Structure formats: structure tokens, C-alpha cells
């Protein structure tokens, strides 16, 4: 089949005929595979099939080399149309289409109910709607910064465009004039509950055109009409293609009926549909093949690898014992150092109107072409940054904790599923934010990130450890969430006044660092609470209680031998500026519970929403001042 790259004036006649035949076969197998599985989304798959077949047959992609450098990227945001995607890819040689038919929605199969990135030809795992456009925008930004001459194609359903994140992505793409991006909407006019115009009307043409996009309409079932709309000649801005389609296209009793959005056909319906399409009903043979497939299931094409780009970390900075600074400034300094160490591979840095506060303004001034200001659009930014990290660039996003964690958990979840390579630096975490009050006290972030198995959480103790943690994240693959407060902190020192995390100290993920030896109780302090824990230990020492103090920077990755380390103590305490039920205390309790008999765990943390006021007063109100913690511990002795 001739591949034009959408640069010819029209689709060659022979190719058009081949694609028409492909679409017919695909519709037949869409019905068979959903009937075989007993579930799925045939209606939208049948309305999108011409779009899918045209894109994957004409874009710059290669079935023999799906990871080809410089390829076009095709993102399908309405991932429930997986039957249509699988049949298109199978027909074009990415894999055996009958494997998809036999294994569809089968536990252990590659062919899940929503599209998965581990399959060749699929750029992004999607399903929870509204995030595909944002991720694709990130890919467009990353590929442009890499100097790649390619195009990013995104397909979505019309109902999906009711979501607010679409508007955020639309505005950003227009601001940065992403003429290497085309967004195709399957306008079949139906969603689960009925007609989209009745459920929530959206004037997509007006909204996108008003934002500065090119807007083109096409018959979504006419290959020549679609091709003309997608041809890239003269594209000077991001383009929206409104493809008018019919739900269930090709089978008369399915057409324009929303019930077939997510319902497989009954046996008699399948007979009628296949007869109308001129196909034989071989469902019994397919059942036999599915039974064989069940025995061999579980072998993946590949493991959705994390983005592989890492950076040279550069030489750590040292903050002396007399220094008193905030961790966020140390982060900003480390970012500038890393950029200077990697002049030919600058990271992308995304900001949501807080560059001055989160300390990325210095990077913005030094490297404006690699800094992207998104305004107050956190949902889009989280998805976009994740998408960019899958397209060959190292990516940082820094924001306040309540926005970087609480507000965007769903976006991080999809990033986690996609094994993105995003470094999130969350500042203004904990009661430490003080006067901003409870709406801005991010106190549940370690619990949220603990629920993301592919995300590593770091809470550094002081500027020295922050510097080294940032460099560690930059030079390692995968998602990181690095949390810090707002206030200036003393440098953590040993008994001789030497900085513990300066000099030759090397950050090791999951390591617990002993700051002071003791024999009666071990106090495990999370990040910036270390100096407070040392003060509490001094008070206890004066009362005859010997307290060990240990610095924990990775609350969700405690050492496997932590129980053995702590077993000798009469008590163990955790001390954190975090929700006591979901933070370090909970994490440690889980680790110890697996070992059976352990010392009692005293958990000192945030027990209720804080108020607005000076952080020291808020710590006092929660019983978290060193004197209060020491008194509560002494009550146990």
C-alpha cells in the first residue's frame, strides 16, 4: 500500500480501494472480537475505523520498526475504541490481527479493553478520557525542541471534548503555534446517555477557531474527504478536523444508536450484522482459538519502558553549617547546574504561573526556549509533561504540592501506567506553608504517591540533600516526586557540626541515615523534620532517655531490613509534617507489621486540617514542636 505521508494532493485510487476493503474486514472483526469477549465498544470503533486506517496507513510510521526515530506519533485518546485500533494495526502488519480477535479482553492477553502502549504502534495508554490531547501536545513540544521534522496526530470522540482539560490543551497548543499537531474528533454525535448536543452541547469549531486553531470539517467515512482535511500542506497552526461520522457505521440496525457504544452484539444480532457485511459467522472456530490463546497468554510484546533520557548530574553544591536556606532554592540552583552540564540536551521545564515561588525563574531567564509557561492549567500540564517525557526529552514540572499532587492525581496515575519519565518537584508542602491555610497545606502527598507503583518519592531534609536528590532524579529513569516546604531550614549537622548531607555524601534512594545514636527509642524523621527531631532528642537526653535520630527521605521505600534495625529499641517514633495516617508512620507500621512482633510505634504528625497562621504556631497546635514531642515520648517511660 502506497504511503504518502499526507503530502500528496489526494489519496491514490488504488490505496483508497485497499483501505475500503480493510475497513470492511475491520468492521467484521470488531463485531466478532467484542462478541467473543462478551463486552467492548463496537459502535465507536466502527465510526472511527476510516480515521484509524487512513492515519496508520499514510502517516510516517513503519510496522517493521514501530519505534523508528523521527516517526509521526499517533495518539488515540478515546482508548475504548481499541477494537478499531487493534484491527487497523493488525491489518497493516504491526501484529497478527487474529491474535487480537482471539485474545481481546482476555486476562493476560496483550489486547486489553483499552489501548495499551506495550503494543507496537501505540504511543500512549489511554482510557480515562480527556488526557490524550495534552500528552500529544507534550510530544509535539518535545519533538520540536529535538529538531524532529514529524507530525503528531490525535484522535478523540466528541463527547470527550466536554472535559475542561481539552480546553487547557487547546489554549496551550495555540499559544505555542504547534503546527506539527492535528486533532481529529470523531463527531458521531452520541455518547452513553444519548446525543451529545443534548447532554452537554459544545461548539468545537467556534472554541478552537477562537483560540487560533485551523478548523476543517470532513466526512469521516469518505477517505478522500478525510485525506484532504489531514493533508499538511500550508498548515500554519494546530489543526482541528471535525470528522462527521455515524455510530455503528456499516450495520443498519447499529447505526446512530447509542446503546452500541459499549455493548457487544447478542448471537442473533451478530448473525444479522455479519450477513449484512457479507461475512461468515465463524464465532465457534474463534472460541476454539481463544481457548488455545488462553494457554499461551501473558507474553508481552514489550514492557512499556520508561522514557530512557537521563542527564549528567554535574557536581553537587555544598551548603555550609552556617547556611540557612530553603530547599526550593537549592532545587532551583541544582536545576541551573544540571542545565549547564547538559547544554546540548536541555531539560524541558513546565510551570503553572509560579516560577518565582518554585524557583524555576532562574532557568526561565537562562534558557527561555526550554521553559514553558502554562498558566493556571495544572491538569493539562501534568499530562503534557508526562507525554513530553515519552518523546526523548528530560522533563521537570514544579508546582505547589496541593496542585502537583492532590489536584492532579488522576493525571499522575495515567503517567504511572504509561511509565513516563517525569520529575515532579512539589514545593510548599506541609503545614510549613503556614498562613495560606488548610486549602494550601499539602499533607497527604506520600499517601497519594505510594499508590503509584512506578513513582519514587523523595522528601529531602535540607538544601544539601535536596541538591543531591535533584541530581539523582535527573540522572535516573522513571517518575520522581520530590517534596519540600517553603521555609528556610538549618543545615543538618553531626555531633561535630559538620553537614551530614554535604561533602562526599551521595544520595541513595531508600537509605535511612542515622544522625544520632541512641538505645531507648528511635525517632525516624521525615525530611525537614530532622532538625526538630534532633532538638527533641536533646531534651530526652536531659531527662535520661537515649534517643536515636534517623533521617528518612524515601517514606515509600523503606529498607527491607528496617524491622531488624529497629527491633532493639523499646519504642519507635515517626515525626513528620504530613498526615499521620497516610505518611511515614503508616508506611513504617506496614513494614513492621510484616515482621510480626515489633516495638510500639508512636506516630507524630498532622492529625487534622491546619489553620491559617505562622507555621510554628500550627506545629504547636498539632503537638509537633520538639518540646511537645519529647513530652509525649517521656510519658511512655
C-alpha positions as CSV (number, residue, x, y, z in Angstrom):
1,X,0.0,0.0,0.0
2,X,1.4,3.4,-1.0
3,X,2.3,5.6,1.9
4,X,2.1,9.4,1.1
5,X,2.9,10.9,4.5
6,X,-0.2,13.2,3.7
7,X,2.0,15.2,1.3
8,X,0.3,14.1,-1.9
9,X,-2.7,16.2,-3.1
10,X,-5.1,13.2,-2.9
11,X,-5.2,9.6,-1.8
12,X,-4.2,7.3,-4.7
13,X,-7.2,5.4,-6.1
14,X,-5.6,2.0,-5.5
15,X,-4.8,2.9,-1.9
16,X,-8.4,4.1,-1.4
17,X,-9.8,0.8,-2.6
18,X,-7.4,-1.1,-0.4
19,X,-8.4,0.9,2.6
20,X,-12.1,0.4,1.9
21,X,-11.6,-3.3,1.9
22,X,-9.5,-3.0,5.1
23,X,-12.3,-1.1,6.8
24,X,-14.9,-3.7,5.8
25,X,-12.7,-6.5,7.2
26,X,-12.1,-4.5,10.4
27,X,-15.8,-3.9,11.0
28,X,-16.4,-7.6,10.7
29,X,-13.7,-8.5,13.2
30,X,-14.7,-5.6,15.5
31,X,-18.0,-7.3,15.9
32,X,-16.5,-10.8,16.3
33,X,-14.0,-9.8,18.9
34,X,-16.4,-7.9,21.1
35,X,-18.9,-10.7,20.8
36,X,-16.3,-13.3,21.6
37,X,-15.2,-11.3,24.7
38,X,-18.9,-10.5,25.6
39,X,-18.0,-6.8,26.1
40,X,-16.3,-3.9,24.5
41,X,-17.1,-0.8,22.4
42,X,-18.1,-1.7,18.8
43,X,-20.1,1.4,18.0
44,X,-17.3,4.0,18.3
45,X,-14.7,1.6,16.8
46,X,-16.9,1.4,13.7
47,X,-17.3,5.1,13.4
48,X,-13.6,5.8,13.8
49,X,-12.3,3.0,11.5
50,X,-11.8,5.1,8.4
51,X,-9.8,7.7,10.6
52,X,-7.6,5.0,12.1
53,X,-6.9,3.2,8.8
54,X,-6.1,6.4,7.0
55,X,-3.7,7.6,9.7
56,X,-1.7,4.5,10.2
57,X,-1.5,3.7,6.5
58,X,-0.4,7.2,5.4
59,X,1.5,8.7,8.3
60,X,5.2,8.4,8.7
61,X,5.2,5.1,10.7
62,X,6.7,1.7,10.0
63,X,5.2,-1.6,11.1
64,X,8.6,-3.2,10.8
65,X,10.1,-0.6,13.0
66,X,7.4,0.9,15.3
67,X,10.0,2.8,17.5
68,X,11.6,4.4,14.4
69,X,13.3,7.7,15.3
70,X,11.6,10.7,13.7
71,X,8.3,8.9,13.2
72,X,5.0,10.5,13.3
73,X,3.1,9.9,16.6
74,X,-0.5,8.8,16.6
75,X,-2.3,9.1,19.9
76,X,-5.9,7.8,20.3
77,X,-7.4,9.5,23.3
78,X,-10.7,7.6,23.3
79,X,-9.0,4.3,24.2
80,X,-12.2,2.4,24.4
81,X,-12.2,2.2,20.6
82,X,-9.4,-0.4,21.0
83,X,-11.1,-2.9,18.7
84,X,-10.8,-0.5,15.8
85,X,-7.2,0.4,16.7
86,X,-6.2,-3.3,17.0
87,X,-7.8,-4.2,13.7
88,X,-6.2,-1.3,11.9
89,X,-2.7,-2.1,13.3
90,X,-3.2,-5.8,12.7
91,X,-4.3,-5.3,9.1
92,X,-1.3,-3.1,8.4
93,X,1.2,-5.6,9.7
94,X,2.1,-4.4,13.2
95,X,0.9,-7.8,14.6
96,X,-1.4,-10.7,13.7
97,X,-5.0,-9.3,13.7
98,X,-6.4,-12.7,14.6
99,X,-4.4,-12.7,17.8
100,X,-6.3,-9.5,18.8
101,X,-9.6,-11.1,17.9
102,X,-8.9,-14.2,19.9
103,X,-7.3,-12.5,22.8
104,X,-9.4,-9.4,23.2
105,X,-10.1,-8.5,26.8
106,X,-8.7,-11.9,28.0
107,X,-6.8,-11.8,31.3
108,X,-3.1,-12.0,30.5
109,X,-3.6,-11.0,26.8
110,X,-1.8,-8.1,25.2
111,X,-5.1,-6.9,23.8
112,X,-6.7,-5.2,26.7
113,X,-10.1,-3.4,26.7
114,X,-8.5,0.0,26.3
115,X,-5.4,0.5,24.2
116,X,-2.0,-0.2,25.7
117,X,1.3,1.3,25.0
118,X,3.1,-2.0,25.2
119,X,1.6,-2.9,21.8
120,X,3.7,-1.9,18.7
121,X,2.2,1.2,17.0
122,X,0.5,2.6,20.1
123,X,2.2,5.7,21.6
124,X,0.1,6.1,24.7
125,X,-2.1,4.0,27.0
126,X,-5.5,5.8,27.3
127,X,-8.9,5.2,28.6
128,X,-9.9,7.8,31.2
129,X,-10.9,10.5,28.7
130,X,-9.5,14.0,28.3
131,X,-5.8,13.4,28.6
132,X,-4.7,12.3,25.2
133,X,-4.6,15.8,23.6
134,X,-2.5,17.1,26.5
135,X,0.0,14.2,26.3
136,X,0.2,14.7,22.5
137,X,0.9,18.4,22.9
138,X,3.8,17.4,25.2
139,X,5.1,15.1,22.5
140,X,4.8,17.9,19.9
141,X,6.8,20.3,22.1
142,X,9.5,17.7,22.8
143,X,9.9,16.6,19.2
144,X,10.1,20.2,18.1
145,X,12.8,21.0,20.7
146,X,14.7,18.0,19.5
147,X,14.6,19.3,15.9
148,X,12.5,16.3,14.7
149,X,10.5,17.0,11.5
150,X,7.4,14.9,12.2
151,X,3.7,15.3,12.9
152,X,1.6,14.5,15.9
153,X,-1.9,13.1,15.2
154,X,-4.5,12.8,17.9
155,X,-8.0,11.2,17.6
156,X,-10.8,11.6,20.2
157,X,-14.5,11.2,20.5
158,X,-16.8,14.2,20.5
159,X,-18.2,13.5,24.0
160,X,-14.7,13.6,25.5
161,X,-14.4,17.2,24.4
162,X,-16.8,18.2,27.2
163,X,-13.9,17.9,29.6
164,X,-12.2,21.0,30.7
165,X,-8.7,19.7,30.2
166,X,-9.3,19.7,26.5
167,X,-9.7,23.5,26.7
168,X,-6.5,23.8,28.6
169,X,-4.6,21.8,25.9
170,X,-6.3,23.8,23.1
171,X,-5.1,27.1,24.5
172,X,-1.5,25.9,25.1
173,X,-1.2,24.4,21.6
174,X,-2.3,27.7,20.1
175,X,0.0,29.8,22.3
176,X,3.0,27.8,21.1
177,X,1.8,27.6,17.5
178,X,2.1,23.8,17.3
179,X,1.6,23.5,13.5
180,X,3.1,20.0,13.8
181,X,-0.2,18.8,15.5
182,X,-3.6,17.8,14.1
183,X,-6.5,16.9,16.4
184,X,-9.2,14.7,14.8
185,X,-12.6,14.4,16.5
186,X,-14.9,11.6,15.7
187,X,-18.2,13.5,15.6
188,X,-20.7,10.6,15.7
189,X,-22.9,12.7,18.0
190,X,-23.6,10.1,20.6
191,X,-22.4,9.1,24.0
192,X,-23.6,6.6,26.6
193,X,-26.6,8.6,27.7
194,X,-27.8,9.9,24.3
195,X,-27.0,12.7,21.9
196,X,-24.0,14.9,22.8
197,X,-25.9,18.0,21.8
198,X,-28.5,17.3,24.5
199,X,-26.2,16.0,27.2
200,X,-23.7,18.9,27.0
201,X,-23.5,21.0,23.8
202,X,-20.0,22.1,22.8
203,X,-19.3,24.3,19.8
204,X,-15.9,22.9,19.0
205,X,-15.5,24.8,15.8
206,X,-16.1,28.1,17.4
207,X,-14.0,27.3,20.5
208,X,-11.0,26.1,18.6
209,X,-11.1,28.7,15.9
210,X,-11.4,31.4,18.6
211,X,-8.2,30.0,20.2
212,X,-6.3,30.3,17.0
213,X,-6.6,26.8,15.5
214,X,-7.2,26.0,11.9
215,X,-10.6,24.2,11.7
216,X,-11.6,21.8,8.9
217,X,-14.7,19.6,8.5
218,X,-14.8,16.3,6.7
219,X,-16.9,13.3,6.0
220,X,-15.4,10.8,8.4
221,X,-16.4,7.8,6.3
222,X,-15.2,9.3,3.0
223,X,-11.5,8.5,2.7
224,X,-10.8,11.3,0.1
225,X,-12.6,13.9,2.2
226,X,-10.7,12.8,5.3
227,X,-7.4,12.8,3.4
228,X,-7.9,16.3,2.1
229,X,-8.6,17.5,5.7
230,X,-5.5,15.9,7.0
231,X,-3.0,16.9,4.3
232,X,-0.3,19.0,5.9
233,X,0.2,21.4,3.0
234,X,0.0,25.0,4.2
235,X,-0.7,24.1,7.8
236,X,0.5,27.1,9.9
237,X,-1.2,26.4,13.2
238,X,-2.6,23.4,15.2
239,X,-5.4,22.0,13.2
240,X,-8.8,20.6,14.3
241,X,-10.5,18.2,11.9
242,X,-14.2,17.6,12.7
243,X,-15.0,14.2,11.1
244,X,-18.7,13.7,10.8
245,X,-19.4,10.0,11.4
246,X,-22.1,7.5,12.3
247,X,-22.1,5.4,15.4
248,X,-22.1,1.7,14.3
249,X,-21.4,2.6,10.7
250,X,-21.8,-0.4,8.3
251,X,-24.6,-2.3,10.1
252,X,-28.0,-0.8,9.6
253,X,-29.6,-1.7,13.0
254,X,-26.5,-0.4,14.8
255,X,-26.2,3.0,13.1
256,X,-27.0,6.1,15.2
257,X,-27.9,4.0,18.3
258,X,-26.0,4.9,21.5
259,X,-26.7,1.5,23.1
260,X,-24.0,0.1,20.9
261,X,-21.4,2.5,22.3
262,X,-20.4,-0.1,24.8
263,X,-22.5,-3.3,24.2
264,X,-21.4,-6.4,22.4
265,X,-24.0,-8.0,20.0
266,X,-26.2,-10.8,21.0
267,X,-25.8,-14.0,19.0
268,X,-28.8,-13.3,16.7
269,X,-27.6,-9.7,16.2
270,X,-24.2,-10.9,15.3
271,X,-25.7,-13.3,12.7
272,X,-27.6,-10.4,11.1
273,X,-24.7,-8.0,11.2
274,X,-22.2,-10.4,9.7
275,X,-24.8,-11.3,7.0
276,X,-25.2,-7.6,6.2
277,X,-21.4,-7.2,5.9
278,X,-21.2,-10.3,3.7
279,X,-19.2,-12.3,6.2
280,X,-19.4,-15.8,7.6
281,X,-20.1,-16.3,11.3
282,X,-17.2,-18.4,12.4
283,X,-17.5,-17.5,16.1
284,X,-17.3,-21.1,17.2
285,X,-13.9,-21.5,15.5
286,X,-12.8,-18.3,17.1
287,X,-13.9,-19.6,20.5
288,X,-11.6,-22.6,20.0
289,X,-8.7,-20.3,19.0
290,X,-9.4,-18.2,22.1
291,X,-9.2,-21.4,24.2
292,X,-5.7,-22.1,22.7
293,X,-4.7,-18.5,23.2
294,X,-5.6,-18.7,26.9
295,X,-2.8,-21.4,27.3
296,X,-0.2,-19.1,25.7
297,X,-1.3,-15.8,27.1
298,X,0.9,-13.5,29.1
299,X,3.8,-12.9,26.8
300,X,4.1,-9.2,26.2
301,X,5.4,-7.5,23.0
302,X,7.5,-5.3,25.3
303,X,7.1,-3.8,28.7
304,X,6.1,-0.1,28.1
305,X,9.7,1.0,29.0
306,X,10.1,4.3,30.8
307,X,11.5,7.2,28.9
308,X,15.2,6.5,28.6
309,X,16.6,10.0,28.7
310,X,18.8,10.9,31.6
311,X,21.0,13.9,32.3
312,X,24.5,14.3,33.6
313,X,24.1,15.4,37.2
314,X,27.0,17.8,37.5
315,X,29.0,18.5,40.7
316,X,26.9,18.9,43.9
317,X,26.8,22.2,45.7
318,X,27.8,22.3,49.3
319,X,25.9,24.5,51.8
320,X,27.9,25.1,55.0
321,X,26.7,24.6,58.5
322,X,26.1,28.3,58.9
323,X,23.8,28.4,55.9
324,X,20.1,28.8,56.4
325,X,18.1,28.5,53.2
326,X,15.0,26.8,51.8
327,X,15.0,23.6,49.9
328,X,13.2,25.1,46.9
329,X,16.1,27.5,46.3
330,X,18.5,24.5,46.4
331,X,16.3,22.9,43.8
332,X,16.4,25.9,41.6
333,X,20.2,26.1,41.9
334,X,20.6,22.4,41.1
335,X,18.4,22.8,38.0
336,X,20.6,25.6,36.7
337,X,23.7,23.5,37.3
338,X,22.2,20.5,35.5
339,X,21.2,22.6,32.5
340,X,24.7,24.0,32.3
341,X,26.1,20.5,32.4
342,X,23.8,19.4,29.5
343,X,23.9,22.3,27.0
344,X,23.0,20.1,24.0
345,X,20.2,18.3,25.8
346,X,18.5,20.8,27.9
347,X,15.6,19.5,30.0
348,X,12.1,20.9,29.4
349,X,10.7,22.8,32.4
350,X,7.0,23.4,32.8
351,X,5.5,26.0,35.1
352,X,2.0,26.9,36.2
353,X,2.3,30.6,37.0
354,X,4.6,30.1,40.0
355,X,8.1,30.2,38.6
356,X,9.2,32.8,41.2
357,X,7.9,30.8,44.1
358,X,9.0,27.3,43.0
359,X,12.4,28.7,42.0
360,X,12.4,28.0,38.3
361,X,12.6,31.6,37.3
362,X,16.4,31.4,37.0
363,X,16.1,28.6,34.5
364,X,13.4,30.5,32.6
365,X,15.7,33.6,32.3
366,X,18.7,31.5,31.3
367,X,17.0,29.1,28.9
368,X,13.7,30.6,27.8
369,X,13.4,28.3,24.8
370,X,13.2,25.2,27.1
371,X,10.8,26.8,29.7
372,X,7.1,26.6,29.1
373,X,4.6,28.7,30.9
374,X,1.2,27.1,31.1
375,X,-0.7,29.5,33.3
376,X,-3.1,28.0,35.8
377,X,-3.7,24.8,34.0
378,X,-2.4,22.0,36.2
379,X,-4.4,19.1,34.7
380,X,-3.1,19.8,31.2
381,X,0.4,20.4,32.5
382,X,0.7,17.1,34.3
383,X,-0.4,15.1,31.3
384,X,1.6,17.3,28.8
385,X,4.8,16.9,30.9
386,X,4.3,13.1,31.0
387,X,3.8,13.0,27.3
388,X,6.9,15.1,26.6
389,X,8.9,12.7,28.7
390,X,8.0,9.9,26.4
391,X,9.3,11.8,23.4
392,X,13.0,11.9,24.0
393,X,13.4,14.8,26.5
394,X,14.1,15.0,30.2
395,X,11.2,16.9,31.8
396,X,10.7,18.7,35.1
397,X,7.4,20.2,36.4
398,X,7.4,22.2,39.5
399,X,4.4,23.4,41.4
400,X,2.9,23.8,44.8
401,X,2.2,20.5,46.5
402,X,-1.6,20.8,46.5
403,X,-1.6,21.3,42.7
404,X,1.3,18.9,41.9
405,X,-0.1,16.0,44.0
406,X,-3.7,16.4,45.3
407,X,-5.2,18.2,42.2
408,X,-3.6,16.1,39.5
409,X,-3.6,12.6,40.9
410,X,-5.6,11.2,38.0
411,X,-3.1,12.6,35.6
412,X,-0.2,11.1,37.5
413,X,-2.0,7.8,37.6
414,X,-2.1,7.6,33.8
415,X,1.5,8.8,33.6
416,X,2.4,6.0,36.0
417,X,0.6,3.4,33.9
418,X,2.5,4.8,30.8
419,X,5.9,4.5,32.6
420,X,6.6,8.2,31.9
421,X,9.9,9.8,32.8
422,X,8.7,12.9,34.6
423,X,10.3,14.6,37.5
424,X,7.8,16.5,39.7
425,X,9.2,18.9,42.2
426,X,6.5,19.9,44.7
427,X,7.2,22.9,46.9
428,X,5.1,24.5,49.6
429,X,4.3,21.1,51.2
430,X,3.0,20.6,54.7
431,X,1.9,22.9,57.5
432,X,5.1,24.7,56.7
433,X,3.1,26.8,54.2
434,X,1.5,28.4,57.3
435,X,-0.6,31.5,56.6
436,X,-2.0,30.2,53.3
437,X,-4.2,27.9,55.4
438,X,-5.7,24.4,55.0
439,X,-6.6,24.7,51.3
440,X,-2.9,25.0,50.6
441,X,-1.4,22.7,53.2
442,X,-0.3,19.7,51.1
443,X,-0.3,17.0,53.8
444,X,-1.3,13.8,52.0
445,X,1.3,13.5,49.2
446,X,3.2,10.5,50.3
447,X,0.0,8.5,50.6
448,X,-1.0,9.6,47.1
449,X,2.3,8.7,45.6
450,X,2.5,5.5,47.5
451,X,-0.4,4.4,45.3
452,X,1.7,4.9,42.2
453,X,4.0,1.9,41.9
454,X,6.2,3.4,39.3
455,X,6.8,6.7,41.1
456,X,9.7,7.3,43.5
457,X,9.0,9.8,46.3
458,X,11.8,11.8,47.9
459,X,11.5,14.3,50.8
460,X,14.9,15.8,51.4
461,X,16.0,17.1,54.8
462,X,17.9,20.2,53.9
463,X,19.4,22.1,51.0
464,X,22.4,19.8,50.8
465,X,20.2,16.7,50.5
466,X,17.8,18.5,48.1
467,X,20.7,19.3,45.8
468,X,21.8,15.7,45.6
469,X,18.3,14.3,45.4
470,X,17.5,16.5,42.4
471,X,20.7,15.4,40.6
472,X,19.9,11.8,41.4
473,X,16.4,12.1,39.9
474,X,17.8,13.8,36.8
475,X,20.3,11.1,36.2
476,X,17.9,8.2,36.7
477,X,15.0,6.9,34.6
478,X,11.4,7.0,35.7
479,X,8.9,9.2,37.6
480,X,10.0,11.0,40.7
481,X,8.0,13.1,43.1
482,X,10.3,15.4,45.2
483,X,8.6,17.2,48.0
484,X,9.7,20.2,50.1
485,X,8.3,23.0,52.2
486,X,8.5,26.8,51.8
487,X,10.5,27.9,54.9
488,X,14.3,28.3,55.4
489,X,15.9,25.4,57.2
490,X,19.0,24.9,59.2
491,X,21.6,22.6,57.7
492,X,21.5,19.1,59.3
493,X,24.9,18.5,61.1
494,X,26.5,15.7,63.0
495,X,27.8,16.0,66.6
496,X,30.9,17.8,65.3
497,X,28.9,20.4,63.5
498,X,29.7,19.0,60.0
499,X,27.0,18.9,57.4
500,X,25.7,15.4,57.2
501,X,24.4,15.7,53.6
502,X,27.3,17.8,52.3
503,X,30.8,17.0,51.2
504,X,31.2,13.4,49.9
505,X,27.6,12.4,50.8
506,X,25.9,10.6,48.0
507,X,22.2,10.3,47.8
508,X,21.0,6.7,47.7
509,X,17.3,6.0,47.1
510,X,15.7,4.3,50.1
511,X,18.6,4.8,52.5
512,X,17.8,5.8,56.1
513,X,20.7,7.9,57.6
514,X,21.4,7.7,61.3
515,X,22.0,11.2,62.6
516,X,22.5,10.3,66.2
517,X,22.9,7.0,68.0
518,X,20.7,6.0,70.9
519,X,19.4,2.9,72.7
520,X,15.9,3.6,74.2
521,X,13.9,4.9,71.3
522,X,14.5,5.5,67.6
523,X,12.9,8.7,66.1
524,X,12.5,8.5,62.4
525,X,12.1,12.0,61.0
526,X,10.8,12.7,57.5
527,X,12.8,15.2,55.5
528,X,12.8,18.7,57.0
529,X,11.7,17.5,60.5
530,X,15.2,16.2,61.1
531,X,16.4,19.2,63.0
532,X,13.3,19.3,65.1
533,X,13.9,15.6,65.9
534,X,17.4,16.4,67.0
535,X,16.1,19.1,69.3
536,X,13.6,16.6,70.8
537,X,16.5,14.1,71.3
538,X,18.5,16.7,73.2
539,X,15.5,17.2,75.5
540,X,15.1,13.5,76.0
541,X,18.8,13.1,76.7
542,X,18.5,15.6,79.5
543,X,15.7,13.5,81.0
544,X,17.7,10.3,80.9
545,X,16.2,8.8,77.7
546,X,18.6,7.9,74.9
547,X,17.1,8.7,71.5
548,X,18.5,7.7,68.2
549,X,17.5,10.0,65.3
550,X,17.2,8.7,61.8
551,X,16.6,10.7,58.6
552,X,14.1,9.3,56.2
553,X,13.9,10.8,52.7
554,X,12.1,8.0,50.9
555,X,9.0,7.2,53.0
556,X,7.5,4.8,50.5
557,X,10.7,2.8,50.0
558,X,11.9,1.9,53.5
559,X,14.8,-0.6,53.6
560,X,13.9,-4.2,53.7
561,X,15.8,-4.7,57.0
562,X,14.2,-1.7,58.8
563,X,12.4,-4.0,61.2
564,X,15.7,-5.7,62.2
565,X,17.3,-2.3,62.7
566,X,14.5,-1.1,65.0
567,X,13.8,-4.3,66.9
568,X,16.3,-3.4,69.6
569,X,14.5,-0.3,70.7
570,X,11.8,-0.1,73.4
571,X,9.8,2.4,71.2
572,X,9.9,3.7,67.7
573,X,8.6,7.1,66.8
574,X,7.9,8.8,63.5
575,X,7.9,12.6,63.1
576,X,6.6,14.3,60.1
577,X,4.9,17.4,58.7
578,X,2.4,15.2,57.0
579,X,-1.0,13.5,57.6
580,X,-0.2,10.9,60.3
581,X,-2.5,8.2,58.8
582,X,-1.0,8.2,55.3
583,X,2.6,9.3,55.7
584,X,5.8,7.9,57.1
585,X,4.1,6.5,60.3
586,X,1.7,4.4,58.2
587,X,4.4,3.3,55.9
588,X,6.7,2.2,58.7
589,X,3.8,0.5,60.5
590,X,3.1,-1.6,57.4
591,X,6.7,-2.6,57.1
592,X,7.0,-3.6,60.7
593,X,3.6,-5.5,60.7
594,X,5.0,-7.8,58.1
595,X,7.7,-8.9,60.6
596,X,5.3,-9.8,63.4
597,X,6.3,-8.7,66.9
598,X,7.9,-5.2,66.9
599,X,8.3,-2.3,69.2
600,X,5.3,0.0,69.6
601,X,5.2,2.8,67.1
602,X,4.4,6.4,68.2
603,X,3.3,8.5,65.3
604,X,3.8,12.3,65.5
605,X,2.2,14.1,62.5
606,X,-0.6,16.2,61.3
607,X,-3.8,14.8,62.8
608,X,-6.4,17.3,61.4
609,X,-6.5,20.1,58.8
610,X,-4.4,23.0,59.9
611,X,-5.5,26.6,60.2
612,X,-4.0,29.8,58.8
613,X,-1.1,31.2,60.8
614,X,2.6,31.1,61.4
615,X,3.9,27.7,60.8
616,X,5.5,27.5,64.3
617,X,2.1,28.1,65.8
618,X,0.5,25.5,63.6
619,X,3.1,22.9,64.6
620,X,2.3,23.8,68.2
621,X,-1.4,23.3,67.7
622,X,-0.7,19.8,66.3
623,X,1.6,18.9,69.1
624,X,4.6,18.9,66.8
625,X,7.1,21.2,68.4
626,X,10.2,19.4,69.7
627,X,9.3,20.1,73.4
628,X,5.8,18.6,72.8
629,X,7.1,15.5,71.1
630,X,9.7,15.0,73.8
631,X,7.0,15.3,76.5
632,X,4.7,12.8,74.8
633,X,7.6,10.4,74.5
634,X,8.6,10.8,78.1
635,X,5.1,9.9,79.2
636,X,5.8,6.4,77.9
637,X,8.9,6.0,80.1
